[in-house]
Amino acid sequence: MKTKTVLKTISIIMLIAAVIYLSYALTHPEFGQVFYIGNFAVGPELWRLFYLIYAVIMAGLFAISCIKK
């Protein structure tokens, strides 16, 4: 198999795994534990933000992998 085909397959698998993970994480806010950075508490609201940032990054990486050179 060509390297490009293998990399495309891996990127699709990673995207599917990210979608499954995010669908679970966004429907279960208790999934992430509260932790503290100094006096700043990172709770379920911020975990949702982190998950959305993760989704944007994964979608961007997938889109970049689809660009032909």
Beta strands, then each sheet from edge to edge (+ up, - down):
strand 1: 35-37
strand 2: 40-42
sheet 1: 1+ 2-
end
